Amino acid sequence: MDKTYIKVKGEWCYLYRAVDKEGNTIDFLLSKNRDTEAAKGFFKKAIENNGVPLKINIDKSGANTAALEEINQERKSAGEEPIEIRRIKYLNNPVEQDHRFIKRLTRPMLGFKSFISAGITLVGIEIVRMIKKGQLKSFILCQTPIQQFRELFA
């Protein structure tokens, strides 16, 4: 899990992203804030949509660590096993490399005019990226990425 910066209305917003060890996109969330509450919201969304991971690799961000510790406290009080938090820099490289493709498309835009349009555009970029990675082949039984894209929006 990691975050990258996206400019909206001249201000920096934060795109939280998570990828698995194979490089597949797990989840993403655009947030105006970079704090424990935003990180916790992202983790809860990712866990709700994809299930509970055994381990999470993060950078040395205090907000991410605090959010995961809060989630682990909630899991312990519910009698569930906590998530292992690993703060090893080089293990976060797959998500750092995956940011390149998002930045390559958003940098020429020179920022977004509104937070809503930024969110909608980033969802489209992430979906196309997931199709190119071959993540949706198991869900959509089409042969080409173009056919998969058409099926998603038909």
DSSP file (Angstrom, degrees, kcal/mol; ACC not computed):
  #  RESIDUE AA STRUCTURE BP1 BP2  ACC     N-H-->O    O-->H-N    N-H-->O    O-->H-N    TCO  KAPPA ALPHA  PHI   PSI    X-CA   Y-CA   Z-CA
    1    1 A M              0   0    0      0, 0.0    58,-0.3     0, 0.0     2,-0.3   0.000 360.0 360.0 360.0 140.2    0.0    0.0    0.0
    2    2 A D  E     -A   17   0A   0     15,-2.7    15,-3.3    56,-0.1     2,-0.3  -0.952 360.0-127.2-159.0 173.1    1.2    3.5   -0.8
    3    3 A K  E     -A   16   0A   0     -2,-0.3     2,-0.3    13,-0.2    13,-0.2  -0.918  14.1-167.0-127.8 157.0    0.0    6.9   -1.8
    4    4 A T  E     -A   15   0A   0     11,-1.7    11,-3.1    -2,-0.3     2,-0.4  -0.900  27.1-105.8-134.9 167.4    0.8    9.3   -4.6
    5    5 A Y  E     -A   14   0A   0     -2,-0.3     2,-0.4     9,-0.2     9,-0.2  -0.781  28.1-176.9-103.3 138.6   -0.1   12.9   -5.1
    6    6 A I  E     -A   13   0A   0      7,-2.3     7,-3.5    -2,-0.4     2,-0.5  -0.999  25.0-128.3-130.9 133.4   -2.6   14.3   -7.6
    7    7 A K  E     +A   12   0A   0     -2,-0.4   105,-2.1     5,-0.2     2,-0.4  -0.725  29.1 175.5 -88.6 125.0   -3.2   18.0   -8.1
    8    8 A V  E >  S-Ab  11 112A   0      3,-3.4     3,-2.1    -2,-0.5   105,-0.2  -0.993  71.9 -14.6-130.1 123.3   -6.9   19.1   -7.9
    9    9 A K  T 3  S-     0   0    0    103,-3.2   104,-0.1    -2,-0.4    -1,-0.1   0.838 128.4 -55.3  53.2  36.7   -7.8   22.8   -8.1
   10   10 A G  T 3  S+     0   0    0    102,-0.3     2,-0.3     1,-0.2    -1,-0.3   0.462 120.8 103.1  79.1   0.7   -4.2   23.8   -7.5
   11   11 A E  E <  S-A    8   0A   0     -3,-2.1    -3,-3.4    -5,-0.0     2,-0.4  -0.881  75.7-111.0-116.4 149.2   -4.0   21.8   -4.3
   12   12 A W  E     -A    7   0A   0     -2,-0.3     2,-0.2    -5,-0.2    -5,-0.2  -0.641  34.4-176.3 -81.1 129.4   -2.4   18.4   -3.7
   13   13 A C  E     -A    6   0A   0     -7,-3.5    -7,-2.3    -2,-0.4     2,-0.5  -0.710  24.1-114.6-114.3 171.9   -4.7   15.5   -3.0
   14   14 A Y  E     -AC   5  31A   0     17,-3.2    17,-3.0    -2,-0.2     2,-0.8  -0.931  14.0-159.7-120.6 126.1   -3.7   11.9   -2.2
   15   15 A L  E     -AC   4  30A   0    -11,-3.1   -11,-1.7    -2,-0.5     2,-0.4  -0.886  15.0-157.2-103.2 104.4   -4.4    8.8   -4.2
   16   16 A Y  E     +AC   3  29A   0     13,-3.0    13,-2.3    -2,-0.8     2,-0.3  -0.664  18.7 177.8 -80.5 134.6   -4.1    5.8   -1.9
   17   17 A R  E     -AC   2  28A   0    -15,-3.3   -15,-2.7    -2,-0.4     2,-0.4  -0.987  16.7-165.5-140.1 147.6   -3.3    2.6   -3.9
   18   18 A A  E     + C   0  27A   0      9,-2.2     8,-3.3    -2,-0.3     9,-1.0  -1.000   7.6 179.4-133.9 136.4   -2.7   -1.0   -3.0
   19   19 A V  E     - C   0  25A   0     -2,-0.4     6,-0.2     6,-0.3    76,-0.1  -0.947  23.4-124.8-129.2 154.5   -1.3   -3.7   -5.2
   20   20 A D    >   -     0   0    0      4,-2.4     3,-1.8    -2,-0.3     6,-0.0  -0.280  41.8 -88.3 -88.5-177.8   -0.5   -7.4   -4.4
   21   21 A K  T 3  S+     0   0    0      1,-0.3    -1,-0.1     2,-0.1    -2,-0.0   0.701 127.7  55.6 -69.2 -17.5    2.8   -9.1   -4.9
   22   22 A E  T 3  S-     0   0    0      2,-0.1    -1,-0.3    72,-0.0     0, 0.0   0.513 121.1-106.7 -87.2  -5.4    2.0  -10.0   -8.5
   23   23 A G  S <  S+     0   0    0     -3,-1.8     2,-0.2     1,-0.3    -2,-0.1   0.475  70.7 145.3  94.6   3.2    1.3   -6.3   -9.3
   24   24 A N        -     0   0    0      1,-0.1    -4,-2.4   110,-0.0     2,-0.3  -0.539  55.9-110.2 -76.2 140.0   -2.4   -6.6   -9.5
   25   25 A T  E     -C   19   0A   0     -6,-0.2    -6,-0.3    -2,-0.2     3,-0.1  -0.544  33.0-178.8 -72.3 126.5   -4.4   -3.6   -8.3
   26   26 A I  E     -     0   0A   0     -8,-3.3     2,-0.3     1,-0.4    -7,-0.2   0.908  60.1 -38.1 -87.5 -55.2   -6.2   -4.3   -5.1
   27   27 A D  E     -C   18   0A   0     -9,-1.0    -9,-2.2     2,-0.0    -1,-0.4  -0.974  49.4-156.3-164.2 167.8   -8.0   -1.0   -4.5
   28   28 A F  E     -C   17   0A   0     -2,-0.3     2,-0.3   -11,-0.2   -11,-0.2  -0.984   5.3-173.4-152.8 155.1   -7.6    2.8   -4.7
   29   29 A L  E     -C   16   0A   0    -13,-2.3   -13,-3.0    -2,-0.3     2,-0.5  -0.948  17.6-141.8-155.1 129.2   -9.1    5.9   -3.1
   30   30 A L  E     +C   15   0A   0     -2,-0.3     2,-0.3   -15,-0.2   -15,-0.2  -0.821  29.3 178.8 -92.8 129.4   -8.7    9.6   -3.8
   31   31 A S  E     -C   14   0A   0    -17,-3.0   -17,-3.2    -2,-0.5    -2,-0.0  -0.973  35.7-146.9-134.5 145.5   -8.6   11.7   -0.6
   32   32 A K  S    S+     0   0    0     -2,-0.3     2,-0.3   -19,-0.2    -1,-0.1   0.748  87.1  55.5 -77.6 -24.0   -8.3   15.4    0.2
   33   33 A N        -     0   0    0    -19,-0.1     2,-0.5   -20,-0.1   -19,-0.1  -0.769  63.7-152.2-114.1 154.3   -6.4   14.6    3.4
   34   34 A R        +     0   0    0     -2,-0.3     2,-0.2     4,-0.1    29,-0.1  -0.751  57.9 109.6-120.7  80.8   -3.4   12.6    4.4
   35   35 A D  S  > S-     0   0    0     -2,-0.5     4,-2.3    28,-0.1     5,-0.2  -0.809  83.8 -84.8-143.4-178.9   -4.1   11.5    7.9
   36   36 A T  H  > S+     0   0    0     -2,-0.2     4,-2.8     1,-0.2     5,-0.2   0.883 123.4  54.3 -61.4 -39.9   -5.0    8.5   10.0
   37   37 A E  H  > S+     0   0    0      2,-0.2     4,-2.2     1,-0.2    -1,-0.2   0.909 110.2  45.8 -63.2 -43.2   -8.7    8.8    9.2
   38   38 A A  H  > S+     0   0    0      2,-0.2     4,-2.1     1,-0.2    -1,-0.2   0.917 114.6  47.6 -65.9 -43.7   -8.1    8.8    5.4
   39   39 A A  H  X S+     0   0    0     -4,-2.3     4,-2.6     1,-0.2    -2,-0.2   0.905 111.9  50.1 -64.1 -41.3   -5.7    5.9    5.6
   40   40 A K  H  X S+     0   0    0     -4,-2.8     4,-2.6     1,-0.2    -1,-0.2   0.897 109.2  52.1 -64.9 -39.5   -8.1    3.9    7.9
   41   41 A G  H  X S+     0   0    0     -4,-2.2     4,-2.2    -5,-0.2    -1,-0.2   0.902 110.6  48.3 -61.3 -41.4  -11.0    4.6    5.4
   42   42 A F  H  X S+     0   0    0     -4,-2.1     4,-2.7     2,-0.2    -2,-0.2   0.940 112.3  47.7 -64.5 -46.8   -8.8    3.3    2.6
   43   43 A F  H  X S+     0   0    0     -4,-2.6     4,-2.6     1,-0.2     5,-0.2   0.909 112.2  49.4 -62.1 -42.2   -7.9    0.1    4.5
   44   44 A K  H  X S+     0   0    0     -4,-2.6     4,-2.5     2,-0.2    -1,-0.2   0.912 112.3  48.3 -63.7 -41.6  -11.5   -0.6    5.5
   45   45 A K  H  X S+     0   0    0     -4,-2.2     4,-2.2    -5,-0.2    -2,-0.2   0.934 113.3  47.0 -62.4 -46.2  -12.6   -0.1    1.9
   46   46 A A  H  X S+     0   0    0     -4,-2.7     4,-2.0     1,-0.2     5,-0.2   0.900 114.4  46.8 -64.0 -41.2   -9.9   -2.4    0.6
   47   47 A I  H  X S+     0   0    0     -4,-2.6     4,-2.3    -5,-0.2    -1,-0.2   0.899 112.1  50.6 -68.0 -40.5  -10.6   -5.1    3.2
   48   48 A E  H  < S+     0   0    0     -4,-2.5    -2,-0.2    -5,-0.2    -1,-0.2   0.895 117.9  38.7 -63.8 -40.2  -14.3   -4.9    2.6
   49   49 A N  H  < S+     0   0    0     -4,-2.2    -2,-0.2    -5,-0.2    -1,-0.2   0.767 133.0  20.9 -81.7 -26.5  -13.9   -5.3   -1.2
   50   50 A N  H  < S-     0   0    0     -4,-2.0    -3,-0.2     1,-0.3    -2,-0.2   0.439 105.0-109.1-126.8  -1.9  -11.1   -7.9   -1.2
   51   51 A G     <  -     0   0    0     -4,-2.3    -1,-0.3    -5,-0.2    -2,-0.1  -0.195  51.5 -48.4  91.5 171.0  -11.0   -9.7    2.2
   52   52 A V        -     0   0    0     -4,-0.1     2,-0.1    -2,-0.1    -5,-0.0  -0.676  54.9-142.0 -85.6 125.0   -8.5   -9.5    5.0
   53   53 A P        -     0   0    0      0, 0.0     3,-0.1     0, 0.0    31,-0.1  -0.459   9.5-137.6 -80.9 158.8   -4.8   -9.8    4.0
   54   54 A L  S    S+     0   0    0      1,-0.2    30,-2.5    29,-0.1     2,-0.3   0.859  87.8  15.6 -78.4 -38.2   -2.3  -11.7    6.1
   55   55 A K  E     -d   84   0B   0     28,-0.2     2,-0.4    30,-0.0    -1,-0.2  -0.969  61.9-160.2-137.5 149.2    0.4   -9.0    5.7
   56   56 A I  E     -d   85   0B   0     28,-2.5    30,-3.0    -2,-0.3     2,-0.5  -0.994   9.8-151.1-131.5 127.8    0.5   -5.4    4.6
   57   57 A N  E     +d   86   0B   0     -2,-0.4     2,-0.3    28,-0.2    30,-0.2  -0.853  27.4 166.1 -95.1 126.8    3.7   -3.6    3.4
   58   58 A I        -     0   0    0     28,-2.5   -56,-0.1    -2,-0.5    33,-0.1  -0.872  34.4-111.9-132.8 166.9    3.7    0.1    4.0
   59   59 A D        -     0   0    0    -58,-0.3    -1,-0.1    -2,-0.3     6,-0.1  -0.130  53.4 -81.5 -83.4-168.5    6.2    2.9    4.0
   60   60 A K  S    S+     0   0    0      4,-0.1     2,-0.3    -2,-0.1    27,-0.1   0.094  77.9 141.6 -88.9  26.5    7.2    4.7    7.1
   61   61 A S     >  -     0   0    0      1,-0.2     4,-1.9     2,-0.0     5,-0.1  -0.514  46.4-149.2 -69.0 127.5    4.1    7.0    7.1
   62   62 A G  H  > S+     0   0    0     -2,-0.3     4,-2.6     1,-0.2     5,-0.2   0.843  95.4  56.9 -66.2 -34.0    2.8    7.5   10.7
   63   63 A A  H  > S+     0   0    0      2,-0.2     4,-2.3     1,-0.2    -1,-0.2   0.911 107.5  47.3 -65.6 -42.2   -0.8    7.9    9.5
   64   64 A N  H  > S+     0   0    0      2,-0.2     4,-2.4     1,-0.2     5,-0.2   0.921 113.6  48.0 -64.7 -43.5   -0.7    4.5    7.7
   65   65 A T  H  X S+     0   0    0     -4,-1.9     4,-2.3     1,-0.2    -2,-0.2   0.929 112.6  48.1 -62.7 -45.8    0.8    2.8   10.8
   66   66 A A  H  X S+     0   0    0     -4,-2.6     4,-2.1     1,-0.2    -1,-0.2   0.896 111.5  50.7 -63.2 -40.5   -1.7    4.4   13.2
   67   67 A A  H  X S+     0   0    0     -4,-2.3     4,-2.2     1,-0.2    -1,-0.2   0.928 111.9  46.3 -63.9 -44.8   -4.6    3.4   10.9
   68   68 A L  H  X S+     0   0    0     -4,-2.4     4,-2.6     1,-0.2    15,-0.2   0.873 110.5  53.3 -66.9 -36.1   -3.5   -0.2   10.7
   69   69 A E  H  X S+     0   0    0     -4,-2.3     4,-2.1     2,-0.2    -1,-0.2   0.892 109.1  49.5 -65.1 -38.3   -2.9   -0.3   14.5
   70   70 A E  H  X S+     0   0    0     -4,-2.1     4,-2.2     2,-0.2    -2,-0.2   0.919 111.7  48.4 -64.0 -43.5   -6.5    0.9   15.1
   71   71 A I  H  X S+     0   0    0     -4,-2.2     4,-2.4     1,-0.2    -2,-0.2   0.909 110.9  51.0 -63.1 -41.5   -7.8   -1.7   12.7
   72   72 A N  H  X S+     0   0    0     -4,-2.6     4,-2.6     2,-0.2    -1,-0.2   0.877 107.9  52.5 -64.3 -37.3   -5.8   -4.4   14.4
   73   73 A Q  H  X S+     0   0    0     -4,-2.1     4,-2.4     2,-0.2    -1,-0.2   0.923 110.3  48.2 -62.8 -43.7   -7.2   -3.3   17.8
   74   74 A E  H  X S+     0   0    0     -4,-2.2     4,-1.3     1,-0.2    -2,-0.2   0.902 112.4  48.9 -62.0 -41.0  -10.7   -3.6   16.4
   75   75 A R  H  <>S+     0   0    0     -4,-2.4     5,-3.2     2,-0.2    -2,-0.2   0.900 110.8  50.0 -66.8 -40.6   -9.9   -7.0   15.1
   76   76 A K  H ><5S+     0   0    0     -4,-2.6     3,-1.4     1,-0.2    -2,-0.2   0.908 109.4  50.8 -64.2 -41.7   -8.4   -8.2   18.4
   77   77 A S  H 3<5S+     0   0    0     -4,-2.4    -1,-0.2     1,-0.3    -2,-0.2   0.784 109.7  51.4 -68.1 -25.1  -11.4   -7.0   20.3
   78   78 A A  T 3<5S-     0   0    0     -4,-1.3    -1,-0.3    -5,-0.2    -2,-0.2   0.422 120.9-110.4 -87.8   0.8  -13.6   -8.9   17.9
   79   79 A G  T < 5S+     0   0    0     -3,-1.4     2,-0.2     1,-0.3    -3,-0.2   0.668  75.3 131.9  80.9  17.1  -11.5  -12.1   18.5
   80   80 A E      < -     0   0    0     -5,-3.2    -1,-0.3    -6,-0.2    -2,-0.1  -0.639  64.9 -96.4-100.4 160.1  -10.0  -12.0   15.0
   81   81 A E        -     0   0    0     -2,-0.2    -1,-0.1    -3,-0.1    -5,-0.0  -0.548  42.9-118.2 -75.7 135.6   -6.4  -12.4   14.1
   82   82 A P        -     0   0    0      0, 0.0     2,-0.4     0, 0.0    -1,-0.1  -0.277  25.5-107.3 -72.0 160.2   -4.5   -9.1   13.5
   83   83 A I        -     0   0    0    -15,-0.2     2,-0.4   -28,-0.0   -28,-0.2  -0.711  32.7-118.9 -86.0 134.3   -2.9   -8.1   10.2
   84   84 A E  E     -d   55   0B   0    -30,-2.5   -28,-2.5    -2,-0.4     2,-0.6  -0.615  25.4-150.2 -75.6 128.4    0.9   -8.2   10.1
   85   85 A I  E     -d   56   0B   0     -2,-0.4     2,-0.5   -30,-0.2   -28,-0.2  -0.889  12.4-171.4-103.1 122.1    2.3   -4.8    9.4
   86   86 A R  E     -d   57   0B   0    -30,-3.0   -28,-2.5    -2,-0.6     2,-0.3  -0.964  11.6-174.2-117.6 123.3    5.7   -4.7    7.6
   87   87 A R        +     0   0    0     -2,-0.5     2,-0.6   -30,-0.2   -28,-0.1  -0.466  33.2 140.7-110.7  57.4    7.5   -1.4    7.2
   88   88 A I    >>  -     0   0    0     -2,-0.3     3,-1.0     1,-0.2     4,-0.5  -0.907  45.4-145.9-106.0 119.0   10.3   -2.6    4.9
   89   89 A K  G >4 S+     0   0    0     -2,-0.6     3,-1.6     1,-0.3    -1,-0.2   0.872  92.3  48.8 -55.1 -50.4   11.2   -0.1    2.3
   90   90 A Y  G >4 S+     0   0    0      1,-0.3     3,-1.2     2,-0.2    -1,-0.3   0.726 100.7  65.3 -70.0 -20.1   12.1   -2.3   -0.6
   91   91 A L  G <4 S+     0   0    0     -3,-1.0    -1,-0.3     1,-0.2    -2,-0.2   0.651  95.0  61.0 -73.7 -13.3    9.0   -4.5   -0.3
   92   92 A N  G <X S+     0   0    0     -3,-1.6     4,-1.6    -4,-0.5     3,-0.4   0.399  75.3  99.9 -90.8   2.2    6.9   -1.5   -1.2
   93   93 A N  H <> S+     0   0    0     -3,-1.2     4,-2.8     1,-0.2     5,-0.3   0.845  70.4  61.9 -61.5 -38.1    8.6   -1.2   -4.7
   94   94 A P  H  > S+     0   0    0      0, 0.0     4,-1.7     0, 0.0    -1,-0.2   0.913 109.1  41.9 -57.6 -41.3    5.8   -2.9   -6.7
   95   95 A V  H  > S+     0   0    0     -3,-0.4     4,-1.3     2,-0.2    -2,-0.2   0.868 112.5  54.6 -72.9 -34.6    3.3   -0.2   -5.8
   96   96 A E  H  X S+     0   0    0     -4,-1.6     4,-0.5     1,-0.2     3,-0.3   0.916 110.9  45.9 -62.2 -42.1    5.8    2.5   -6.3
   97   97 A Q  H >< S+     0   0    0     -4,-2.8     3,-0.9     1,-0.2     4,-0.4   0.839 107.4  57.7 -69.1 -32.9    6.5    1.3   -9.8
   98   98 A D  H >X S+     0   0    0     -4,-1.7     3,-0.8    -5,-0.3     4,-0.8   0.769  94.2  67.2 -69.8 -25.0    2.8    1.0  -10.5
   99   99 A H  H 3X S+     0   0    0     -4,-1.3     4,-2.8    -3,-0.3     3,-0.4   0.801  84.6  74.5 -62.0 -28.5    2.3    4.7   -9.7
  100  100 A R  H <X S+     0   0    0     -3,-0.9     4,-2.5    -4,-0.5    -1,-0.2   0.874  93.0  51.0 -53.8 -41.1    4.4    5.5  -12.8
  101  101 A F  H <> S+     0   0    0     -3,-0.8     4,-1.1    -4,-0.4    -1,-0.2   0.864 111.9  46.2 -70.0 -35.7    1.5    4.6  -15.1
  102  102 A I  H  X S+     0   0    0     -4,-0.8     4,-2.2    -3,-0.4     3,-0.4   0.935 114.9  46.8 -68.9 -46.7   -1.0    6.8  -13.2
  103  103 A K  H  X S+     0   0    0     -4,-2.8     4,-2.5     1,-0.2    -2,-0.2   0.858 105.8  59.9 -64.7 -35.7    1.5    9.7  -13.1
  104  104 A R  H  < S+     0   0    0     -4,-2.5    -1,-0.2    -5,-0.3    -2,-0.2   0.852 113.2  38.1 -61.4 -34.1    2.3    9.3  -16.8
  105  105 A L  H  < S+     0   0    0     -4,-1.1     4,-0.3    -3,-0.4    -2,-0.2   0.818 121.1  42.4 -86.7 -32.8   -1.4    9.9  -17.7
  106  106 A T  H >X>S+     0   0    0     -4,-2.2     3,-0.8     1,-0.2     5,-0.7   0.770  98.7  71.3 -87.9 -25.5   -2.2   12.6  -15.1
  107  107 A R  G ><5S+     0   0    0     -4,-2.5     3,-1.5     1,-0.2    -1,-0.2   0.913  96.3  50.8 -60.4 -45.3    1.0   14.8  -15.4
  108  108 A P  G 345S+     0   0    0      0, 0.0    -1,-0.2     0, 0.0    -2,-0.1   0.733  99.6  67.4 -65.7 -18.0    0.1   16.2  -18.8
  109  109 A M  G <45S-     0   0    0     -3,-0.8    -2,-0.2    -4,-0.3    -3,-0.1   0.699  95.7-142.1 -72.4 -18.2   -3.3   17.2  -17.5
  110  110 A L  T <<5 -     0   0    0     -3,-1.5    -3,-0.1    -4,-0.5  -100,-0.1   0.803  61.6 -48.7  59.3  32.0   -1.7   19.7  -15.2
  111  111 A G  S   <S-     0   0    0     -5,-0.7     2,-0.3  -102,-0.1  -103,-0.2  -0.215  70.6 -80.6  99.8 169.8   -4.3   18.9  -12.5
  112  112 A F  B     -b    8   0A   0   -105,-2.1  -103,-3.2     1,-0.1  -102,-0.3  -0.787  20.8-137.3-110.6 154.0   -8.0   18.5  -12.3
  113  113 A K  S    S+     0   0    0     -2,-0.3     2,-0.3  -105,-0.2    -1,-0.1   0.792  86.5  18.4 -80.5 -29.7  -10.6   21.3  -12.0
  114  114 A S     >  -     0   0    0      1,-0.1     4,-2.0  -106,-0.0    -1,-0.2  -0.974  69.4-123.7-142.9 157.1  -12.8   19.5   -9.4
  115  115 A F  H  > S+     0   0    0     -2,-0.3     4,-2.3     1,-0.2     5,-0.1   0.872 112.1  52.9 -65.3 -38.1  -12.4   16.7   -7.0
  116  116 A I  H  > S+     0   0    0      2,-0.2     4,-2.4     1,-0.2    -1,-0.2   0.931 109.8  46.5 -65.7 -46.0  -15.4   14.8   -8.5
  117  117 A S  H  > S+     0   0    0      1,-0.2     4,-2.5     2,-0.2     5,-0.2   0.867 111.3  53.5 -66.2 -33.8  -14.0   14.9  -12.0
  118  118 A A  H  X S+     0   0    0     -4,-2.0     4,-2.6     2,-0.2    -1,-0.2   0.934 109.8  47.9 -62.8 -45.3  -10.6   13.8  -10.7
  119  119 A G  H  X S+     0   0    0     -4,-2.3     4,-1.9     2,-0.2    -2,-0.2   0.915 113.4  46.8 -61.7 -44.3  -12.2   10.8   -8.9
  120  120 A I  H  X S+     0   0    0     -4,-2.4     4,-1.9     2,-0.2    -1,-0.2   0.923 114.1  47.2 -65.0 -45.1  -14.2    9.8  -12.1
  121  121 A T  H  X S+     0   0    0     -4,-2.5     4,-2.5     1,-0.2    -2,-0.2   0.906 111.5  50.9 -63.7 -42.2  -11.1   10.1  -14.3
  122  122 A L  H  X S+     0   0    0     -4,-2.6     4,-2.6     1,-0.2    -1,-0.2   0.855 106.6  54.6 -66.8 -34.1   -8.9    8.2  -11.9
  123  123 A V  H  X S+     0   0    0     -4,-1.9     4,-2.5    -5,-0.2    -1,-0.2   0.935 110.2  47.1 -61.7 -44.7  -11.5    5.4  -11.7
  124  124 A G  H  X S+     0   0    0     -4,-1.9     4,-2.4     2,-0.2    -2,-0.2   0.918 112.5  49.0 -61.8 -43.8  -11.4    5.1  -15.6
  125  125 A I  H  X S+     0   0    0     -4,-2.5     4,-2.2     1,-0.2    -2,-0.2   0.920 112.8  47.7 -61.9 -44.2   -7.6    5.2  -15.6
  126  126 A E  H  X S+     0   0    0     -4,-2.6     4,-2.4     2,-0.2    -2,-0.2   0.888 111.4  50.4 -65.6 -39.7   -7.4    2.4  -12.9
  127  127 A I  H  X S+     0   0    0     -4,-2.5     4,-2.3     2,-0.2    -2,-0.2   0.931 111.4  47.5 -65.9 -44.4  -10.0    0.2  -14.7
  128  128 A V  H  X S+     0   0    0     -4,-2.4     4,-2.4     1,-0.2    -1,-0.2   0.907 112.1  51.2 -61.7 -40.3   -8.1    0.5  -18.0
  129  129 A R  H  X S+     0   0    0     -4,-2.2     4,-1.8    -5,-0.2    -2,-0.2   0.900 109.0  50.5 -62.5 -41.3   -4.9   -0.3  -16.2
  130  130 A M  H  X>S+     0   0    0     -4,-2.4     5,-2.4     2,-0.2     4,-0.6   0.886 109.9  50.5 -65.0 -38.4   -6.5   -3.4  -14.6
  131  131 A I  H ><5S+     0   0    0     -4,-2.3     3,-1.1     1,-0.2    -2,-0.2   0.923 109.4  50.8 -64.2 -43.7   -7.7   -4.6  -18.0
  132  132 A K  H 3<5S+     0   0    0     -4,-2.4    -1,-0.2     1,-0.3    -2,-0.2   0.843 107.6  53.4 -63.3 -32.7   -4.2   -4.2  -19.4
  133  133 A K  H 3<5S-     0   0    0     -4,-1.8    -1,-0.3    -5,-0.2    -2,-0.2   0.638 116.0-118.4 -75.0 -13.1   -2.8   -6.2  -16.5
  134  134 A G  T X<5S+     0   0    0     -3,-1.1     3,-0.6    -4,-0.6     4,-0.2   0.704  72.3 133.7  84.6  20.6   -5.3   -8.9  -17.3
  135  135 A Q  T 3 < +     0   0    0     -5,-2.4     3,-0.4     1,-0.2    -4,-0.2   0.772  67.2  50.4 -75.4 -25.7   -7.0   -8.8  -14.0
  136  136 A L  T >> S+     0   0    0     -6,-0.4     4,-2.5     1,-0.2     3,-0.9   0.406  78.5  96.4 -97.2   3.6  -10.6   -8.8  -15.3
  137  137 A K  T <4 S+     0   0    0     -3,-0.6    -1,-0.2     1,-0.3    -2,-0.1   0.843  83.3  53.8 -61.7 -32.9  -10.3  -11.8  -17.6
  138  138 A S  T 34 S+     0   0    0     -3,-0.4    -1,-0.3    -4,-0.2    -2,-0.1   0.743 114.8  41.0 -74.2 -21.0  -11.7  -14.1  -15.0
  139  139 A F  T <4 S+     0   0    0     -3,-0.9     2,-0.5     1,-0.2    -2,-0.2   0.812 118.7  42.2 -93.3 -35.1  -14.8  -11.9  -14.6
  140  140 A I  S  < S-     0   0    0     -4,-2.5     2,-1.5     2,-0.1    -1,-0.2  -0.962  72.1-147.2-119.6 122.8  -15.4  -11.1  -18.2
  141  141 A L        +     0   0    0     -2,-0.5     2,-0.3    -3,-0.1    -4,-0.1  -0.373  56.3 119.3 -90.6  58.9  -15.2  -13.8  -20.8
  142  142 A C        -     0   0    0     -2,-1.5    -2,-0.1    -5,-0.1     6,-0.0  -0.776  58.8-137.6-115.0 163.1  -13.9  -11.7  -23.7
  143  143 A Q  S    S+     0   0    0     -2,-0.3    -1,-0.1     1,-0.0    -6,-0.0   0.895  77.8  47.6 -90.7 -42.9  -10.7  -12.1  -25.6
  144  144 A T  S  > S-     0   0    0      1,-0.1     4,-2.1     0, 0.0     5,-0.2  -0.656  77.2-121.6-105.0 156.5   -9.4   -8.5  -26.1
  145  145 A P  H  > S+     0   0    0      0, 0.0     4,-2.5     0, 0.0     5,-0.2   0.858 113.8  56.4 -58.8 -35.4   -9.0   -5.6  -23.7
  146  146 A I  H  > S+     0   0    0      2,-0.2     4,-2.4     1,-0.2     5,-0.2   0.917 107.5  47.7 -64.6 -42.4  -11.3   -3.5  -26.0
  147  147 A Q  H  > S+     0   0    0      2,-0.2     4,-2.3     1,-0.2    -1,-0.2   0.892 111.4  51.1 -65.3 -38.5  -14.1   -6.1  -25.7
  148  148 A Q  H  X S+     0   0    0     -4,-2.1     4,-2.0     2,-0.2    -2,-0.2   0.920 110.2  49.5 -62.4 -43.3  -13.6   -6.2  -21.9
  149  149 A F  H  X S+     0   0    0     -4,-2.5     4,-1.5     1,-0.2    -2,-0.2   0.921 111.3  48.8 -62.3 -44.7  -13.8   -2.4  -21.8
  150  150 A R  H  X S+     0   0    0     -4,-2.4     4,-0.5     1,-0.2    -1,-0.2   0.895 109.8  52.2 -63.1 -40.3  -17.0   -2.4  -23.9
  151  151 A E  H >< S+     0   0    0     -4,-2.3     3,-0.6     1,-0.2    -1,-0.2   0.866 105.8  55.1 -63.8 -37.0  -18.6   -5.1  -21.7
  152  152 A L  H 3< S+     0   0    0     -4,-2.0    -1,-0.2     1,-0.2    -2,-0.2   0.883 117.8  33.7 -62.9 -38.2  -17.9   -3.1  -18.5
  153  153 A F  H 3<        0   0    0     -4,-1.5    -1,-0.2     1,-0.2    -2,-0.2   0.265 360.0 360.0-106.2  11.7  -19.7   -0.1  -19.8
  154  154 A A    <<        0   0    0     -3,-0.6    -1,-0.2    -4,-0.5    -2,-0.1   0.463 360.0 360.0 -83.5 360.0  -22.5   -1.7  -21.8
